[in-house]
Amino acid sequence: MNKADLVSRVAELSGLTKADSEKAVDGVFEAITAALKGGDEVRLVGFGSFSVATRAASEGRNPRTGEKIQIPASKQPKFSAGKGLKEAVNGK
């Protein structure tokens, strides 16, 4: 499912127009992104949690040349599925 499919499905389930559904989907994505950028965690009970994990700097190797390279520290978005989502996916 891509974003257009998601917007169509939201419109179908909610009774909103596709234009309003797209605004709603975009709004949810923007709100989650802003919260993560601000260092917050987003918890949606029964669905899951979005958070930011910090990766430490490390040393790696260029696979082609074998030379050592420094991999800088970074922040990675992370999603943990909630109990309700896990049960829905597993048919319980």
PDB file of N, CA, C and O in Angstrom:
ATOM      1  N   MET A   1       0.853  -1.175   0.000  1.00  0.00           N
ATOM      2  CA  MET A   1       0.000   0.000   0.000  1.00  0.00           C
ATOM      3  C   MET A   1       0.899   1.239   0.000  1.00  0.00           C
ATOM      4  O   MET A   1       1.812   1.356   0.817  1.00  0.00           O
ATOM      5  N   ASN A   2       0.627   2.152  -0.922  1.00  0.00           N
ATOM      6  CA  ASN A   2       1.367   3.407  -0.952  1.00  0.00           C
ATOM      7  C   ASN A   2       0.495   4.519  -0.363  1.00  0.00           C
ATOM      8  O   ASN A   2      -0.621   4.263   0.091  1.00  0.00           O
ATOM      9  N   LYS A   3       1.006   5.748  -0.373  1.00  0.00           N
ATOM     10  CA  LYS A   3       0.278   6.854   0.245  1.00  0.00           C
ATOM     11  C   LYS A   3      -1.077   7.091  -0.429  1.00  0.00           C
ATOM     12  O   LYS A   3      -2.066   7.331   0.263  1.00  0.00           O
ATOM     13  N   ALA A   4      -1.142   7.030  -1.745  1.00  0.00           N
ATOM     14  CA  ALA A   4      -2.407   7.245  -2.460  1.00  0.00           C
ATOM     15  C   ALA A   4      -3.435   6.181  -2.061  1.00  0.00           C
ATOM     16  O   ALA A   4      -4.614   6.489  -1.886  1.00  0.00           O
ATOM     17  N   ASP A   5      -2.986   4.928  -1.917  1.00  0.00           N
ATOM     18  CA  ASP A   5      -3.880   3.853  -1.482  1.00  0.00           C
ATOM     19  C   ASP A   5      -4.370   4.110  -0.060  1.00  0.00           C
ATOM     20  O   ASP A   5      -5.540   3.886   0.252  1.00  0.00           O
ATOM     21  N   LEU A   6      -3.472   4.580   0.797  1.00  0.00           N
ATOM     22  CA  LEU A   6      -3.834   4.885   2.173  1.00  0.00           C
ATOM     23  C   LEU A   6      -4.875   6.001   2.227  1.00  0.00           C
ATOM     24  O   LEU A   6      -5.858   5.904   2.961  1.00  0.00           O
ATOM     25  N   VAL A   7      -4.657   7.055   1.450  1.00  0.00           N
ATOM     26  CA  VAL A   7      -5.609   8.176   1.402  1.00  0.00           C
ATOM     27  C   VAL A   7      -6.975   7.685   0.925  1.00  0.00           C
ATOM     28  O   VAL A   7      -7.997   8.064   1.496  1.00  0.00           O
ATOM     29  N   SER A   8      -7.004   6.858  -0.101  1.00  0.00           N
ATOM     30  CA  SER A   8      -8.271   6.315  -0.614  1.00  0.00           C
ATOM     31  C   SER A   8      -8.979   5.480   0.448  1.00  0.00           C
ATOM     32  O   SER A   8     -10.195   5.577   0.616  1.00  0.00           O
ATOM     33  N   ARG A   9      -8.221   4.669   1.152  1.00  0.00           N
ATOM     34  CA  ARG A   9      -8.812   3.808   2.194  1.00  0.00           C
ATOM     35  C   ARG A   9      -9.350   4.643   3.351  1.00  0.00           C
ATOM     36  O   ARG A   9     -10.431   4.357   3.866  1.00  0.00           O
ATOM     37  N   VAL A  10      -8.610   5.672   3.768  1.00  0.00           N
ATOM     38  CA  VAL A  10      -9.073   6.560   4.843  1.00  0.00           C
ATOM     39  C   VAL A  10     -10.363   7.256   4.409  1.00  0.00           C
ATOM     40  O   VAL A  10     -11.302   7.369   5.196  1.00  0.00           O
ATOM     41  N   ALA A  11     -10.411   7.715   3.174  1.00  0.00           N
ATOM     42  CA  ALA A  11     -11.623   8.367   2.660  1.00  0.00           C
ATOM     43  C   ALA A  11     -12.813   7.408   2.697  1.00  0.00           C
ATOM     44  O   ALA A  11     -13.918   7.786   3.085  1.00  0.00           O
ATOM     45  N   GLU A  12     -12.572   6.181   2.293  1.00  0.00           N
ATOM     46  CA  GLU A  12     -13.623   5.169   2.260  1.00  0.00           C
ATOM     47  C   GLU A  12     -14.134   4.844   3.669  1.00  0.00           C
ATOM     48  O   GLU A  12     -15.342   4.743   3.886  1.00  0.00           O
ATOM     49  N   LEU A  13     -13.213   4.682   4.621  1.00  0.00           N
ATOM     50  CA  LEU A  13     -13.591   4.292   5.982  1.00  0.00           C
ATOM     51  C   LEU A  13     -14.200   5.440   6.790  1.00  0.00           C
ATOM     52  O   LEU A  13     -15.045   5.213   7.656  1.00  0.00           O
ATOM     53  N   SER A  14     -13.770   6.669   6.505  1.00  0.00           N
ATOM     54  CA  SER A  14     -14.204   7.805   7.319  1.00  0.00           C
ATOM     55  C   SER A  14     -15.370   8.577   6.727  1.00  0.00           C
ATOM     56  O   SER A  14     -16.051   9.314   7.439  1.00  0.00           O
ATOM     57  N   GLY A  15     -15.606   8.415   5.437  1.00  0.00           N
ATOM     58  CA  GLY A  15     -16.652   9.182   4.780  1.00  0.00           C
ATOM     59  C   GLY A  15     -16.197  10.575   4.375  1.00  0.00           C
ATOM     60  O   GLY A  15     -17.005  11.386   3.923  1.00  0.00           O
ATOM     61  N   LEU A  16     -14.910  10.859   4.533  1.00  0.00           N
ATOM     62  CA  LEU A  16     -14.346  12.145   4.103  1.00  0.00           C
ATOM     63  C   LEU A  16     -14.066  12.111   2.606  1.00  0.00           C
ATOM     64  O   LEU A  16     -14.018  11.043   1.996  1.00  0.00           O
ATOM     65  N   THR A  17     -13.883  13.280   2.030  1.00  0.00           N
ATOM     66  CA  THR A  17     -13.465  13.330   0.631  1.00  0.00           C
ATOM     67  C   THR A  17     -12.003  12.918   0.561  1.00  0.00           C
ATOM     68  O   THR A  17     -11.302  12.906   1.573  1.00  0.00           O
ATOM     69  N   LYS A  18     -11.549  12.583  -0.637  1.00  0.00           N
ATOM     70  CA  LYS A  18     -10.133  12.232  -0.788  1.00  0.00           C
ATOM     71  C   LYS A  18      -9.241  13.413  -0.445  1.00  0.00           C
ATOM     72  O   LYS A  18      -8.176  13.224   0.143  1.00  0.00           O
ATOM     73  N   ALA A  19      -9.649  14.627  -0.799  1.00  0.00           N
ATOM     74  CA  ALA A  19      -8.848  15.818  -0.495  1.00  0.00           C
ATOM     75  C   ALA A  19      -8.720  15.999   1.014  1.00  0.00           C
ATOM     76  O   ALA A  19      -7.630  16.271   1.518  1.00  0.00           O
ATOM     77  N   ASP A  20      -9.826  15.850   1.736  1.00  0.00           N
ATOM     78  CA  ASP A  20      -9.780  15.978   3.195  1.00  0.00           C
ATOM     79  C   ASP A  20      -8.986  14.838   3.820  1.00  0.00           C
ATOM     80  O   ASP A  20      -8.261  15.043   4.794  1.00  0.00           O
ATOM     81  N   SER A  21      -9.120  13.656   3.271  1.00  0.00           N
ATOM     82  CA  SER A  21      -8.366  12.508   3.779  1.00  0.00           C
ATOM     83  C   SER A  21      -6.871  12.703   3.578  1.00  0.00           C
ATOM     84  O   SER A  21      -6.069  12.349   4.442  1.00  0.00           O
ATOM     85  N   GLU A  22      -6.500  13.267   2.433  1.00  0.00           N
ATOM     86  CA  GLU A  22      -5.082  13.515   2.186  1.00  0.00           C
ATOM     87  C   GLU A  22      -4.536  14.537   3.176  1.00  0.00           C
ATOM     88  O   GLU A  22      -3.420  14.391   3.676  1.00  0.00           O
ATOM     89  N   LYS A  23      -5.327  15.576   3.460  1.00  0.00           N
ATOM     90  CA  LYS A  23      -4.908  16.575   4.462  1.00  0.00           C
ATOM     91  C   LYS A  23      -4.747  15.913   5.831  1.00  0.00           C
ATOM     92  O   LYS A  23      -3.802  16.213   6.560  1.00  0.00           O
ATOM     93  N   ALA A  24      -5.654  15.026   6.173  1.00  0.00           N
ATOM     94  CA  ALA A  24      -5.586  14.339   7.461  1.00  0.00           C
ATOM     95  C   ALA A  24      -4.351  13.442   7.547  1.00  0.00           C
ATOM     96  O   ALA A  24      -3.635  13.466   8.549  1.00  0.00           O
ATOM     97  N   VAL A  25      -4.103  12.664   6.516  1.00  0.00           N
ATOM     98  CA  VAL A  25      -2.935  11.775   6.493  1.00  0.00           C
ATOM     99  C   VAL A  25      -1.645  12.604   6.559  1.00  0.00           C
ATOM    100  O   VAL A  25      -0.739  12.286   7.329  1.00  0.00           O
ATOM    101  N   ASP A  26      -1.567  13.663   5.751  1.00  0.00           N
ATOM    102  CA  ASP A  26      -0.388  14.537   5.781  1.00  0.00           C
ATOM    103  C   ASP A  26      -0.203  15.156   7.163  1.00  0.00           C
ATOM    104  O   ASP A  26       0.920  15.271   7.653  1.00  0.00           O
ATOM    105  N   GLY A  27      -1.312  15.555   7.788  1.00  0.00           N
ATOM    106  CA  GLY A  27      -1.254  16.150   9.117  1.00  0.00           C
ATOM    107  C   GLY A  27      -0.714  15.178  10.159  1.00  0.00           C
ATOM    108  O   GLY A  27       0.078  15.561  11.020  1.00  0.00           O
ATOM    109  N   VAL A  28      -1.140  13.933  10.080  1.00  0.00           N
ATOM    110  CA  VAL A  28      -0.643  12.917  11.013  1.00  0.00           C
ATOM    111  C   VAL A  28       0.861  12.712  10.817  1.00  0.00           C
ATOM    112  O   VAL A  28       1.618  12.663  11.786  1.00  0.00           O
ATOM    113  N   PHE A  29       1.284  12.593   9.558  1.00  0.00           N
ATOM    114  CA  PHE A  29       2.710  12.406   9.282  1.00  0.00           C
ATOM    115  C   PHE A  29       3.529  13.594   9.779  1.00  0.00           C
ATOM    116  O   PHE A  29       4.590  13.412  10.376  1.00  0.00           O
ATOM    117  N   GLU A  30       3.039  14.808   9.534  1.00  0.00           N
ATOM    118  CA  GLU A  30       3.754  16.011   9.969  1.00  0.00           C
ATOM    119  C   GLU A  30       3.824  16.091  11.488  1.00  0.00           C
ATOM    120  O   GLU A  30       4.856  16.471  12.042  1.00  0.00           O
ATOM    121  N   ALA A  31       2.737  15.735  12.166  1.00  0.00           N
ATOM    122  CA  ALA A  31       2.717  15.786  13.627  1.00  0.00           C
ATOM    123  C   ALA A  31       3.701  14.782  14.225  1.00  0.00           C
ATOM    124  O   ALA A  31       4.416  15.105  15.173  1.00  0.00           O
ATOM    125  N   ILE A  32       3.741  13.575  13.682  1.00  0.00           N
ATOM    126  CA  ILE A  32       4.679  12.563  14.171  1.00  0.00           C
ATOM    127  C   ILE A  32       6.112  13.005  13.917  1.00  0.00           C
ATOM    128  O   ILE A  32       6.964  12.888  14.797  1.00  0.00           O
ATOM    129  N   THR A  33       6.382  13.513  12.717  1.00  0.00           N
ATOM    130  CA  THR A  33       7.729  13.974  12.372  1.00  0.00           C
ATOM    131  C   THR A  33       8.170  15.102  13.291  1.00  0.00           C
ATOM    132  O   THR A  33       9.296  15.087  13.789  1.00  0.00           O
ATOM    133  N   ALA A  34       7.292  16.089  13.525  1.00  0.00           N
ATOM    134  CA  ALA A  34       7.630  17.223  14.388  1.00  0.00           C
ATOM    135  C   ALA A  34       7.910  16.761  15.815  1.00  0.00           C
ATOM    136  O   ALA A  34       8.840  17.253  16.455  1.00  0.00           O
ATOM    137  N   ALA A  35       7.118  15.827  16.312  1.00  0.00           N
ATOM    138  CA  ALA A  35       7.327  15.326  17.671  1.00  0.00           C
ATOM    139  C   ALA A  35       8.679  14.622  17.784  1.00  0.00           C
ATOM    140  O   ALA A  35       9.410  14.833  18.751  1.00  0.00           O
ATOM    141  N   LEU A  36       9.009  13.792  16.802  1.00  0.00           N
ATOM    142  CA  LEU A  36      10.290  13.081  16.835  1.00  0.00           C
ATOM    143  C   LEU A  36      11.462  14.044  16.713  1.00  0.00           C
ATOM    144  O   LEU A  36      12.478  13.876  17.387  1.00  0.00           O
ATOM    145  N   LYS A  37      11.326  15.065  15.846  1.00  0.00           N
ATOM    146  CA  LYS A  37      12.388  16.070  15.703  1.00  0.00           C
ATOM    147  C   LYS A  37      12.597  16.822  17.010  1.00  0.00           C
ATOM    148  O   LYS A  37      13.717  17.214  17.335  1.00  0.00           O
ATOM    149  N   GLY A  38      11.505  17.025  17.762  1.00  0.00           N
ATOM    150  CA  GLY A  38      11.582  17.731  19.033  1.00  0.00           C
ATOM    151  C   GLY A  38      12.040  16.855  20.189  1.00  0.00           C
ATOM    152  O   GLY A  38      12.122  17.324  21.324  1.00  0.00           O
ATOM    153  N   GLY A  39      12.337  15.595  19.918  1.00  0.00           N
ATOM    154  CA  GLY A  39      12.835  14.700  20.955  1.00  0.00           C
ATOM    155  C   GLY A  39      11.743  13.964  21.712  1.00  0.00           C
ATOM    156  O   GLY A  39      12.032  13.269  22.686  1.00  0.00           O
ATOM    157  N   ASP A  40      10.496  14.103  21.285  1.00  0.00           N
ATOM    158  CA  ASP A  40       9.382  13.423  21.953  1.00  0.00           C
ATOM    159  C   ASP A  40       9.160  12.034  21.360  1.00  0.00           C
ATOM    160  O   ASP A  40       9.644  11.709  20.276  1.00  0.00           O
ATOM    161  N   GLU A  41       8.420  11.238  22.101  1.00  0.00           N
ATOM    162  CA  GLU A  41       7.993   9.927  21.636  1.00  0.00           C
ATOM    163  C   GLU A  41       6.499  10.023  21.354  1.00  0.00           C
ATOM    164  O   GLU A  41       5.783  10.736  22.056  1.00  0.00           O
ATOM    165  N   VAL A  42       6.023   9.315  20.339  1.00  0.00           N
ATOM    166  CA  VAL A  42       4.599   9.306  20.006  1.00  0.00           C
ATOM    167  C   VAL A  42       4.064   7.913  20.310  1.00  0.00           C
ATOM    168  O   VAL A  42       4.471   6.933  19.687  1.00  0.00           O
ATOM    169  N   ARG A  43       3.141   7.831  21.281  1.00  0.00           N
ATOM    170  CA  ARG A  43       2.561   6.547  21.675  1.00  0.00           C
ATOM    171  C   ARG A  43       1.102   6.502  21.262  1.00  0.00           C
ATOM    172  O   ARG A  43       0.311   7.349  21.675  1.00  0.00           O
ATOM    173  N   LEU A  44       0.748   5.540  20.468  1.00  0.00           N
ATOM    174  CA  LEU A  44      -0.626   5.329  20.038  1.00  0.00           C
ATOM    175  C   LEU A  44      -1.068   3.989  20.622  1.00  0.00           C
ATOM    176  O   LEU A  44      -0.750   2.930  20.080  1.00  0.00           O
ATOM    177  N   VAL A  45      -1.804   4.046  21.734  1.00  0.00           N
ATOM    178  CA  VAL A  45      -2.179   2.846  22.473  1.00  0.00           C
ATOM    179  C   VAL A  45      -2.886   1.856  21.549  1.00  0.00           C
ATOM    180  O   VAL A  45      -3.822   2.214  20.834  1.00  0.00           O
ATOM    181  N   GLY A  46      -2.428   0.622  21.574  1.00  0.00           N
ATOM    182  CA  GLY A  46      -2.998  -0.435  20.751  1.00  0.00           C
ATOM    183  C   GLY A  46      -2.395  -0.519  19.357  1.00  0.00           C
ATOM    184  O   GLY A  46      -2.549  -1.530  18.671  1.00  0.00           O
ATOM    185  N   PHE A  47      -1.708   0.540  18.935  1.00  0.00           N
ATOM    186  CA  PHE A  47      -1.104   0.541  17.599  1.00  0.00           C
ATOM    187  C   PHE A  47       0.406   0.413  17.688  1.00  0.00           C
ATOM    188  O   PHE A  47       0.983  -0.512  17.116  1.00  0.00           O
ATOM    189  N   GLY A  48       1.061   1.337  18.406  1.00  0.00           N
ATOM    190  CA  GLY A  48       2.509   1.270  18.545  1.00  0.00           C
ATOM    191  C   GLY A  48       3.100   2.596  18.962  1.00  0.00           C
ATOM    192  O   GLY A  48       2.385   3.569  19.202  1.00  0.00           O
ATOM    193  N   SER A  49       4.421   2.621  19.044  1.00  0.00           N
ATOM    194  CA  SER A  49       5.142   3.804  19.482  1.00  0.00           C
ATOM    195  C   SER A  49       6.222   4.176  18.477  1.00  0.00           C
ATOM    196  O   SER A  49       6.943   3.320  17.964  1.00  0.00           O
ATOM    197  N   PHE A  50       6.315   5.474  18.209  1.00  0.00           N
ATOM    198  CA  PHE A  50       7.387   6.018  17.391  1.00  0.00           C
ATOM    199  C   PHE A  50       8.377   6.689  18.335  1.00  0.00           C
ATOM    200  O   PHE A  50       7.970   7.424  19.235  1.00  0.00           O
ATOM    201  N   SER A  51       9.657   6.449  18.144  1.00  0.00           N
ATOM    202  CA  SER A  51      10.678   7.076  18.979  1.00  0.00           C
ATOM    203  C   SER A  51      11.931   7.302  18.145  1.00  0.00           C
ATOM    204  O   SER A  51      11.993   6.938  16.971  1.00  0.00           O
ATOM    205  N   VAL A  52      12.926   7.910  18.781  1.00  0.00           N
ATOM    206  CA  VAL A  52      14.197   8.160  18.115  1.00  0.00           C
ATOM    207  C   VAL A  52      15.286   7.412  18.874  1.00  0.00           C
ATOM    208  O   VAL A  52      15.411   7.555  20.090  1.00  0.00           O
ATOM    209  N   ALA A  53      16.064   6.620  18.163  1.00  0.00           N
ATOM    210  CA  ALA A  53      17.190   5.894  18.750  1.00  0.00           C
ATOM    211  C   ALA A  53      18.480   6.563  18.294  1.00  0.00           C
ATOM    212  O   ALA A  53      18.604   6.970  17.138  1.00  0.00           O
ATOM    213  N   THR A  54      19.432   6.673  19.204  1.00  0.00           N
ATOM    214  CA  THR A  54      20.721   7.286  18.876  1.00  0.00           C
ATOM    215  C   THR A  54      21.728   6.192  18.572  1.00  0.00           C
ATOM    216  O   THR A  54      21.909   5.262  19.358  1.00  0.00           O
ATOM    217  N   ARG A  55      22.378   6.311  17.433  1.00  0.00           N
ATOM    218  CA  ARG A  55      23.437   5.374  17.062  1.00  0.00           C
ATOM    219  C   ARG A  55      24.775   6.038  17.340  1.00  0.00           C
ATOM    220  O   ARG A  55      25.011   7.171  16.919  1.00  0.00           O
ATOM    221  N   ALA A  56      25.630   5.353  18.032  1.00  0.00           N
ATOM    222  CA  ALA A  56      26.958   5.887  18.335  1.00  0.00           C
ATOM    223  C   ALA A  56      27.830   5.873  17.087  1.00  0.00           C
ATOM    224  O   ALA A  56      27.594   5.103  16.155  1.00  0.00           O
ATOM    225  N   ALA A  57      28.835   6.732  17.083  1.00  0.00           N
ATOM    226  CA  ALA A  57      29.809   6.730  15.988  1.00  0.00           C
ATOM    227  C   ALA A  57      30.536   5.385  16.015  1.00  0.00           C
ATOM    228  O   ALA A  57      30.752   4.802  17.077  1.00  0.00           O
ATOM    229  N   SER A  58      30.903   4.915  14.849  1.00  0.00           N
ATOM    230  CA  SER A  58      31.614   3.637  14.776  1.00  0.00           C
ATOM    231  C   SER A  58      32.602   3.654  13.624  1.00  0.00           C
ATOM    232  O   SER A  58      32.641   4.587  12.822  1.00  0.00           O
ATOM    233  N   GLU A  59      33.389   2.607  13.565  1.00  0.00           N
ATOM    234  CA  GLU A  59      34.365   2.478  12.490  1.00  0.00           C
ATOM    235  C   GLU A  59      33.900   1.354  11.574  1.00  0.00           C
ATOM    236  O   GLU A  59      33.517   0.282  12.043  1.00  0.00           O
ATOM    237  N   GLY A  60      33.934   1.597  10.287  1.00  0.00           N
ATOM    238  CA  GLY A  60      33.538   0.593   9.320  1.00  0.00           C
ATOM    239  C   GLY A  60      34.618   0.404   8.276  1.00  0.00           C
ATOM    240  O   GLY A  60      35.696   0.990   8.370  1.00  0.00           O
ATOM    241  N   ARG A  61      34.328  -0.407   7.293  1.00  0.00           N
ATOM    242  CA  ARG A  61      35.276  -0.637   6.198  1.00  0.00           C
ATOM    243  C   ARG A  61      34.562  -0.461   4.875  1.00  0.00           C
ATOM    244  O   ARG A  61      33.415  -0.874   4.704  1.00  0.00           O
ATOM    245  N   ASN A  62      35.261   0.160   3.947  1.00  0.00           N
ATOM    246  CA  ASN A  62      34.750   0.277   2.582  1.00  0.00           C
ATOM    247  C   ASN A  62      34.841  -1.120   1.977  1.00  0.00           C
ATOM    248  O   ASN A  62      35.937  -1.675   1.891  1.00  0.00           O
ATOM    249  N   PRO A  63      33.717  -1.702   1.554  1.00  0.00           N
ATOM    250  CA  PRO A  63      33.764  -3.081   1.049  1.00  0.00           C
ATOM    251  C   PRO A  63      34.588  -3.254  -0.224  1.00  0.00           C
ATOM    252  O   PRO A  63      35.102  -4.339  -0.498  1.00  0.00           O
ATOM    253  N   ARG A  64      34.708  -2.183  -0.994  1.00  0.00           N
ATOM    254  CA  ARG A  64      35.458  -2.282  -2.240  1.00  0.00           C
ATOM    255  C   ARG A  64      36.962  -2.224  -2.017  1.00  0.00           C
ATOM    256  O   ARG A  64      37.717  -3.010  -2.591  1.00  0.00           O
ATOM    257  N   THR A  65      37.389  -1.286  -1.177  1.00  0.00           N
ATOM    258  CA  THR A  65      38.830  -1.075  -0.999  1.00  0.00           C
ATOM    259  C   THR A  65      39.361  -1.667   0.290  1.00  0.00           C
ATOM    260  O   THR A  65      40.563  -1.901   0.418  1.00  0.00           O
ATOM    261  N   GLY A  66      38.470  -1.914   1.257  1.00  0.00           N
ATOM    262  CA  GLY A  66      38.910  -2.446   2.541  1.00  0.00           C
ATOM    263  C   GLY A  66      39.436  -1.382   3.483  1.00  0.00           C
ATOM    264  O   GLY A  66      39.814  -1.697   4.612  1.00  0.00           O
ATOM    265  N   GLU A  67      39.472  -0.114   3.046  1.00  0.00           N
ATOM    266  CA  GLU A  67      40.004   0.938   3.928  1.00  0.00           C
ATOM    267  C   GLU A  67      39.022   1.260   5.041  1.00  0.00           C
ATOM    268  O   GLU A  67      37.809   1.144   4.869  1.00  0.00           O
ATOM    269  N   LYS A  68      39.563   1.669   6.191  1.00  0.00           N
ATOM    270  CA  LYS A  68      38.738   2.009   7.335  1.00  0.00           C
ATOM    271  C   LYS A  68      38.094   3.377   7.116  1.00  0.00           C
ATOM    272  O   LYS A  68      38.717   4.302   6.594  1.00  0.00           O
ATOM    273  N   ILE A  69      36.827   3.479   7.529  1.00  0.00           N
ATOM    274  CA  ILE A  69      36.130   4.762   7.442  1.00  0.00           C
ATOM    275  C   ILE A  69      35.399   5.013   8.765  1.00  0.00           C
ATOM    276  O   ILE A  69      35.019   4.073   9.463  1.00  0.00           O
ATOM    277  N   GLN A  70      35.212   6.276   9.095  1.00  0.00           N
ATOM    278  CA  GLN A  70      34.481   6.656  10.293  1.00  0.00           C
ATOM    279  C   GLN A  70      33.010   6.835   9.933  1.00  0.00           C
ATOM    280  O   GLN A  70      32.680   7.560   8.995  1.00  0.00           O
ATOM    281  N   ILE A  71      32.143   6.185  10.668  1.00  0.00           N
ATOM    282  CA  ILE A  71      30.706   6.346  10.486  1.00  0.00           C
ATOM    283  C   ILE A  71      30.239   7.258  11.621  1.00  0.00           C
ATOM    284  O   ILE A  71      30.349   6.892  12.791  1.00  0.00           O
ATOM    285  N   PRO A  72      29.715   8.449  11.284  1.00  0.00           N
ATOM    286  CA  PRO A  72      29.345   9.403  12.334  1.00  0.00           C
ATOM    287  C   PRO A  72      28.123   8.949  13.131  1.00  0.00           C
ATOM    288  O   PRO A  72      27.330   8.133  12.660  1.00  0.00           O
ATOM    289  N   ALA A  73      27.982   9.482  14.332  1.00  0.00           N
ATOM    290  CA  ALA A  73      26.808   9.219  15.155  1.00  0.00           C
ATOM    291  C   ALA A  73      25.580   9.771  14.429  1.00  0.00           C
ATOM    292  O   ALA A  73      25.679  10.753  13.694  1.00  0.00           O
ATOM    293  N   SER A  74      24.434   9.143  14.635  1.00  0.00           N
ATOM    294  CA  SER A  74      23.214   9.610  13.983  1.00  0.00           C
ATOM    295  C   SER A  74      22.000   9.234  14.823  1.00  0.00           C
ATOM    296  O   SER A  74      22.085   8.436  15.757  1.00  0.00           O
ATOM    297  N   LYS A  75      20.880   9.826  14.465  1.00  0.00           N
ATOM    298  CA  LYS A  75      19.613   9.504  15.103  1.00  0.00           C
ATOM    299  C   LYS A  75      18.753   8.770  14.082  1.00  0.00           C
ATOM    300  O   LYS A  75      18.689   9.163  12.917  1.00  0.00           O
ATOM    301  N   GLN A  76      18.093   7.703  14.524  1.00  0.00           N
ATOM    302  CA  GLN A  76      17.282   6.886  13.641  1.00  0.00           C
ATOM    303  C   GLN A  76      15.860   6.809  14.173  1.00  0.00           C
ATOM    304  O   GLN A  76      15.669   6.539  15.359  1.00  0.00           O
ATOM    305  N   PRO A  77      14.846   7.039  13.325  1.00  0.00           N
ATOM    306  CA  PRO A  77      13.476   6.843  13.777  1.00  0.00           C
ATOM    307  C   PRO A  77      13.213   5.350  13.982  1.00  0.00           C
ATOM    308  O   PRO A  77      13.737   4.506  13.255  1.00  0.00           O
ATOM    309  N   LYS A  78      12.391   5.047  14.984  1.00  0.00           N
ATOM    310  CA  LYS A  78      12.146   3.658  15.340  1.00  0.00           C
ATOM    311  C   LYS A  78      10.647   3.486  15.607  1.00  0.00           C
ATOM    312  O   LYS A  78      10.010   4.373  16.174  1.00  0.00           O
ATOM    313  N   PHE A  79      10.094   2.360  15.204  1.00  0.00           N
ATOM    314  CA  PHE A  79       8.684   2.047  15.472  1.00  0.00           C
ATOM    315  C   PHE A  79       8.602   0.708  16.179  1.00  0.00           C
ATOM    316  O   PHE A  79       9.207  -0.273  15.747  1.00  0.00           O
ATOM    317  N   SER A  80       7.850   0.675  17.267  1.00  0.00           N
ATOM    318  CA  SER A  80       7.597  -0.569  17.982  1.00  0.00           C
ATOM    319  C   SER A  80       6.106  -0.835  17.938  1.00  0.00           C
ATOM    320  O   SER A  80       5.316  -0.015  18.404  1.00  0.00           O
ATOM    321  N   ALA A  81       5.713  -1.963  17.387  1.00  0.00           N
ATOM    322  CA  ALA A  81       4.299  -2.306  17.270  1.00  0.00           C
ATOM    323  C   ALA A  81       3.701  -2.581  18.644  1.00  0.00           C
ATOM    324  O   ALA A  81       4.342  -3.185  19.504  1.00  0.00           O
ATOM    325  N   GLY A  82       2.469  -2.132  18.837  1.00  0.00           N
ATOM    326  CA  GLY A  82       1.749  -2.365  20.078  1.00  0.00           C
ATOM    327  C   GLY A  82       1.041  -3.707  20.066  1.00  0.00           C
ATOM    328  O   GLY A  82       0.969  -4.384  19.040  1.00  0.00           O
ATOM    329  N   LYS A  83       0.522  -4.075  21.224  1.00  0.00           N
ATOM    330  CA  LYS A  83      -0.139  -5.367  21.383  1.00  0.00           C
ATOM    331  C   LYS A  83      -1.319  -5.536  20.421  1.00  0.00           C
ATOM    332  O   LYS A  83      -1.474  -6.595  19.813  1.00  0.00           O
ATOM    333  N   GLY A  84      -2.147  -4.502  20.280  1.00  0.00           N
ATOM    334  CA  GLY A  84      -3.318  -4.594  19.407  1.00  0.00           C
ATOM    335  C   GLY A  84      -2.936  -4.838  17.960  1.00  0.00           C
ATOM    336  O   GLY A  84      -3.567  -5.644  17.276  1.00  0.00           O
ATOM    337  N   LEU A  85      -1.907  -4.147  17.489  1.00  0.00           N
ATOM    338  CA  LEU A  85      -1.451  -4.316  16.096  1.00  0.00           C
ATOM    339  C   LEU A  85      -0.866  -5.701  15.894  1.00  0.00           C
ATOM    340  O   LEU A  85      -1.136  -6.348  14.882  1.00  0.00           O
ATOM    341  N   LYS A  86      -0.069  -6.159  16.846  1.00  0.00           N
ATOM    342  CA  LYS A  86       0.529  -7.496  16.746  1.00  0.00           C
ATOM    343  C   LYS A  86      -0.549  -8.572  16.686  1.00  0.00           C
ATOM    344  O   LYS A  86      -0.469  -9.511  15.893  1.00  0.00           O
ATOM    345  N   GLU A  87      -1.571  -8.415  17.549  1.00  0.00           N
ATOM    346  CA  GLU A  87      -2.645  -9.400  17.559  1.00  0.00           C
ATOM    347  C   GLU A  87      -3.449  -9.376  16.262  1.00  0.00           C
ATOM    348  O   GLU A  87      -3.851 -10.426  15.761  1.00  0.00           O
ATOM    349  N   ALA A  88      -3.686  -8.171  15.714  1.00  0.00           N
ATOM    350  CA  ALA A  88      -4.428  -8.050  14.459  1.00  0.00           C
ATOM    351  C   ALA A  88      -3.684  -8.715  13.309  1.00  0.00           C
ATOM    352  O   ALA A  88      -4.290  -9.387  12.474  1.00  0.00           O
ATOM    353  N   VAL A  89      -2.378  -8.528  13.269  1.00  0.00           N
ATOM    354  CA  VAL A  89      -1.559  -9.104  12.202  1.00  0.00           C
ATOM    355  C   VAL A  89      -1.495 -10.620  12.322  1.00  0.00           C
ATOM    356  O   VAL A  89      -1.462 -11.333  11.319  1.00  0.00           O
ATOM    357  N   ASN A  90      -1.477 -11.107  13.571  1.00  0.00           N
ATOM    358  CA  ASN A  90      -1.384 -12.543  13.797  1.00  0.00           C
ATOM    359  C   ASN A  90      -2.728 -13.249  13.859  1.00  0.00           C
ATOM    360  O   ASN A  90      -2.789 -14.445  14.141  1.00  0.00           O
ATOM    361  N   GLY A  91      -3.822 -12.506  13.593  1.00  0.00           N
ATOM    362  CA  GLY A  91      -5.147 -13.102  13.507  1.00  0.00           C
ATOM    363  C   GLY A  91      -5.736 -13.530  14.834  1.00  0.00           C
ATOM    364  O   GLY A  91      -6.519 -14.479  14.882  1.00  0.00           O
ATOM    365  N   LYS A  92      -5.382 -12.860  15.896  1.00  0.00           N
ATOM    366  CA  LYS A  92      -5.926 -13.243  17.220  1.00  0.00           C
ATOM    367  C   LYS A  92      -7.105 -12.401  17.583  1.00  0.00           C
ATOM    368  O   LYS A  92      -7.686 -12.581  18.653  1.00  0.00           O
TER     369      LYS A  92
END
